[in-house]
C-alpha cells in the first residue's frame, strides 16, 4: 500500500471515530444531564465523589477539568441542591463528600450514561464487541499518555463495569507510567567520562 492510500485510510478511520465519538457523547450527555438535573461537570463530580469521597475542592476540580474557582462555584451549586456536603479539616482544608441524594444521583448518572453506550455496542456481535474492547483499550492507553491523568480520563466511568473480569486500560497505563518514573528516579545518573 502506498503512502497516499494509507493517509486516506487513516483520515477516513479518524473521521469515522470522530463522528462516532460525537454521536455517542451527545447521547450519553443528554442522558446524564437529564438524570442529574445538574451540569455535566456537576454530574462528573458526583460520580468522582461516589468513588473517592472527601476530596478537596481543588482536587475535585482537577479531576473534572475545572479551575479552582470554577470548581468552588460547582460545589456551591451542588451543595445548594443538597447533593454534597463540605467538611472543614485541618487548616484551610475543606473536603467534599456526596450526600445520600448525591450518591443516588451518581448512580442514576452512570445508568443514564450506560444505557445509550450499551445500545450503541449492541449492534455488534460478541466477537466484534471483544475486538472493539481491545481497540478501545489501546486508544485509551494512548489518550492517557497525552492527558496524563486517569482521574480526568475516567471522570464519568462506571468503574465497576470497567474492571469486571478485566483490567482498566487507563489505570494500567497510569501504573506503568508511575513505575517508569520510579525506575528512572532510582536509576543512577550516568557518570561523566574521564578524558584522556
ChimeraX attribute file (.defattr): number of C-alpha atoms within 10 A of each C-alpha:
attribute: neighborCount
match mode: 1-to-1
recipient: residues
	/A:1	5
	/A:2	6
	/A:3	8
	/A:4	9
	/A:5	10
	/A:6	11
	/A:7	11
	/A:8	11
	/A:9	12
	/A:10	12
	/A:11	12
	/A:12	12
	/A:13	12
	/A:14	12
	/A:15	12
	/A:16	12
	/A:17	12
	/A:18	12
	/A:19	12
	/A:20	13
	/A:21	11
	/A:22	12
	/A:23	13
	/A:24	17
	/A:25	15
	/A:26	13
	/A:27	16
	/A:28	21
	/A:29	19
	/A:30	15
	/A:31	21
	/A:32	26
	/A:33	18
	/A:34	15
	/A:35	19
	/A:36	22
	/A:37	14
	/A:38	18
	/A:39	16
	/A:40	18
	/A:41	20
	/A:42	22
	/A:43	27
	/A:44	26
	/A:45	28
	/A:46	32
	/A:47	29
	/A:48	25
	/A:49	22
	/A:50	20
	/A:51	15
	/A:52	14
	/A:53	16
	/A:54	18
	/A:55	18
	/A:56	21
	/A:57	23
	/A:58	18
	/A:59	17
	/A:60	29
	/A:61	23
	/A:62	16
	/A:63	22
	/A:64	23
	/A:65	18
	/A:66	16
	/A:67	15
	/A:68	16
	/A:69	12
	/A:70	15
	/A:71	24
	/A:72	17
	/A:73	13
	/A:74	20
	/A:75	23
	/A:76	15
	/A:77	16
	/A:78	22
	/A:79	18
	/A:80	11
	/A:81	13
	/A:82	14
	/A:83	21
	/A:84	23
	/A:85	18
	/A:86	18
	/A:87	12
	/A:88	11
	/A:89	10
	/A:90	6
	/A:91	6
	/A:92	7
	/A:93	12
	/A:94	17
	/A:95	18
	/A:96	22
	/A:97	23
	/A:98	27
	/A:99	20
	/A:100	13
	/A:101	13
	/A:102	25
	/A:103	19
	/A:104	16
	/A:105	23
	/A:106	29
	/A:107	18
	/A:108	19
	/A:109	27
	/A:110	22
	/A:111	17
	/A:112	21
	/A:113	24
	/A:114	18
	/A:115	13
	/A:116	19
	/A:117	15
	/A:118	10
	/A:119	11
	/A:120	14
	/A:121	13
	/A:122	11
	/A:123	10
	/A:124	13
	/A:125	10
	/A:126	11
	/A:127	9
	/A:128	12
	/A:129	14
	/A:130	12
	/A:131	13
	/A:132	14
	/A:133	12
	/A:134	13
	/A:135	12
	/A:136	13
	/A:137	18
	/A:138	15
	/A:139	14
	/A:140	20
	/A:141	21
	/A:142	15
	/A:143	16
	/A:144	23
	/A:145	15
	/A:146	9
	/A:147	11
	/A:148	16
	/A:149	18
	/A:150	22
	/A:151	19
	/A:152	18
	/A:153	18
	/A:154	21
	/A:155	23
	/A:156	22
	/A:157	16
	/A:158	19
	/A:159	14
	/A:160	10
	/A:161	11
	/A:162	14
	/A:163	12
	/A:164	9
	/A:165	8
	/A:166	8
	/A:167	11
	/A:168	20
	/A:169	21
	/A:170	25
	/A:171	19
	/A:172	15
	/A:173	22
	/A:174	19
	/A:175	13
	/A:176	12
	/A:177	15
	/A:178	12
	/A:179	12
	/A:180	12
	/A:181	12
	/A:182	11
	/A:183	11
	/A:184	11
	/A:185	10
	/A:186	9
	/A:187	9
	/A:188	8
	/A:189	8
	/A:190	6
	/A:191	6
	/A:192	6
	/A:193	6
	/A:194	5
	/A:195	4
	/A:196	3
